[in-house]
Amino acid sequence: MPRKRSADDPEQKIERNEKADKSAPATESLLTSAETLLSVLNGVSLLIAYIDREERYGFVNRAYANWHRVRQEDLIGKKLSEFLKPDAYEKASANIKKALSGQPVSYENQVVDPEGREKLMSVTYEPYYSGDRIIGLVATLTDVTERKRAEAALQESEQRFRILTESSPTAVMLFQDDKWIYANSAAAEITGYSVRELLSMNFWDFVHPDDRQIVMQRGKRRQSGESVTPRYQFKILCKDRSVKWVDLSGETIAFGGKPAGVISVMDITEQKCAAEELRERERQLSSMISNLPGFVYRCANDHDWTMTFISGQCADLTGYSASDFLQNKITFNEIVRPDYREPLREKWQETLRRKDFFEDEYPIVAASGEIRWVWERGRGVFDPTGELLFLEGFIWDITDRKREEQEKEKLQAQLTQAQRMESVGRLAGGIAHDFNNMLSVILGRVDMGMMRVDPAQPLYRDLEEIRKAAERSANLTRQLLAFARKQTVSLRMLDLNETVEGMLKILRRLIGEDIELTWLPGKNLSPVKIDPGQMDQILANLCVNAKDAIKNVGRITIETGTAALDKDFCAGHSGFVPGDYVTLSVSDNGCGMNEETQNNLFEPFFTTKDIGQGTGLGLSTVYGIVKQHSGFINAESEPGKGSTFTIYLPRHEGRTEPVKKENEAAVTGTETVLLVEDEPAILEMTRMMLHRLGYTVLSAGKPAEALELARKHAGQIHLLMTDVVMPEMNGRDLAQNITFIHPNIRRLFMSGYPADVIARQGVLDEGVHFIQKPFLMKDLAAKLRGAMRDQQT
């Protein structure tokens, strides 16, 4: 029995090579399309049928049905015995049995067609397998009547054939019984062997060893009269041992009453090399494209940018496969972010009018919903008449670069903000000392002047207005220093709920009766470490800001709570640091804010109020205070939906400290105070205040004078009140030197400098008493009594 061919069979191998070498796209399409294959079967002139083991027709092509003058469907399911004449069936059935036993059968049969003409038919039965089992056969019938006549004519024209073949540039050869029996001069030229040498060789002798077995098998089948693949390609080994590729076309003919093979052979070595070179270039190009961080495309200049080619790397960038675009399941226009579609189209059309290269960056929406940025460079391809054919180009993923740029922009904005803050801080710090010293004199003198004037007199009201203006000026300086995080602070461990509750009465007066104030205290809050006065200032500023956002009737809500910030949260909130925090939120149902307002919210002097209605320092002061206490502030708002400001203050462990409230009236004393101040006007004004408060005063304009007074004074000096920054010696060093003379002396430092300057002098340490210039007499009185009460530190 003939052996079944496996996947490794040489003939199978060369057949696969032949299929791979087919260059025409239409041929490849026919071979891969079942529908097209059926069309081909019905289009050929061969009579083809499939017959199962019960000798029933399973398929007949159109030529088979037409030859018998019936419809194809009329034959399906019928047995041959029902359709064929007895003598024809008997011969067919005998050969069918051979084929069903596994033996391919070929024979010729003299028949009479439906029109009564005698025809010689060549019949071939090929077993049809399903796995290892034969389930039927494929019958191929060919009308060879004319071919037989042609054979006779061929013999008569042999001489003419020789003349033609000898002059042909294509090798023409004839073999029979394994030997070449004819070869023209072109065959000798291709192989390098002489015609005499060829005629002494087996037909497979010059075939390359790689292909020899399959050529030998096909040749033997051909010369035995079997049907063989008519055309294929293989390598030959020439006489000089060079290798060539040839294309063979062959037929089986009768020669001398026996089957023989006649072939034509063309040297296709150059074409093969060119094709291989082209394939190698294509492989290289494909490899290059696959390694690019983007994809190439070719598309129509229509609304959807319909793709006619797109490389597979589009899936990595867009999340959609190449087939999604090519089958229009998704269009490129659909993945471009909507706000960029029209600008992108307009720029492309302008580029096409100039016949220039297109280049742009824009965002797309990937299949996952992620926004990705791409860079595109492309061009229009035009025909010789200037007609646009298509667009082609390359699209590159620049998402990471864009993110880096955005991060740089964010960092630059933060740097600019920090520099702006630093500039304001330097400005505030630069003027604070001199300005506070001048205000100290003004406020002190006015304060004392008002004590000497009857409140009913007009002069009293004038003095009161002067004091108010001076206090506003001092407050403005404090706000600038707070924004610049240079305000002096006295840190305390506070219970935030108690602090807010202590301010509610004042806050309700601030916002007025038309606005409802809701208080929602959180439970189990940890203490926060903050200056009590600055905490009050935060609450007041936020509530006033909320009140101004509400027209007429509305609601403000104050709420406390806790928050644990993780890395993910902080990554989306610039400047935030992971950790545990106590939160304070102030919300309103006012007009809300747009994005532009929110971007400038904490800028110093930025305000949306009318001229004269605000300084623009309220929220910037809150920002500075929060930052100075290592906290963060976050604002959330939409136009028409109100605003929420949330402050995050670091959580602390420990006991809270009560905030001491001094009496409004100045508390007097009888102790001796050593006063040291290098500004004469302030020295005199402070000395007068101390006298009015009942203290005995020893005053000095320089540290050296103070040391001299301390040495000479016979009695006890209870307290040293000294400026921090002075010529010769700073206040802290002076205090240490005087302590050697009067070990039990208390100390109260004063200064008009900002916190960063004072801190360098070491007088803002915990437990050290300090008063910021300018100050009123009642403030001085309270600080003095506080310092007198505490033990020496």
Secondary structure, 3 states (H helix, E strand, C coil): CCCCCCCCCHHHHHHHHHHHHCCCHHHHHHHHCHHHHHHHHHHCCCEEEEEECCCEEEEECHHHHHHCCCCHHHHCCCEHHHHCCHHHHHHHHHHHHHHHCCCCEEEEEEEECCCCCEEEEEEEEEEEEECCEEEEEEEEEEECHHHHHHHHHHHHCHHHHHHHHHCCCCEEEEEECCEEEEECHHHHHHHCCCHHHHHCCECCCCECCCCHHHHHHHHHHHHCCCCCCCEEEEEEECCCCCEEEEEEEEEEEEECCEEEEEEEEEECHHHHHHHHHHHHHHHHHHHHHHCCCEEEEEECCCCCCCEEEECCCHHHHHCCCHHHHHCCCCCHHHHECHHHHHHHHHHHHHHHHHCCCEEEEEEEECCCCCEEEEEEEEEEEECCCCCEEEEEEEEEECHHHHHHHHHHHHHHHHHHHHHHHHHHHHHHHHHHHHHHHHHHHHHHHHHHHHHHCCCCCHHHHHHHHHHHHHHHHHHHHHHHHHHCCCCCCCCEEECHHHHHHHHHHHHHHHHCCCEEEEEECCCCCCCEEECHHHHHHHHHHHHHHHHHHCCCCEEEEEEEEEEEECHHHHHCCCCCCCEEEEEEEEEECCCCCCHHHHHCCCCCCCCCCCCCCCCCCHHHHHHHHHHHCCCEEEEEECCCCCEEEEEEEECCCCCCCCCCCCCCCCCCCCCEEEEECCCHHHHHHHHHHHHHCCCEEEEECCHHHHHHHHHHCCCCCCEEEEECCCCCCCHHHHHHHHHHHCCCCEEEEEECCCHHHHHHCCCCCCCCCEEECCCCHHHHHHHHHHHHHCCCC
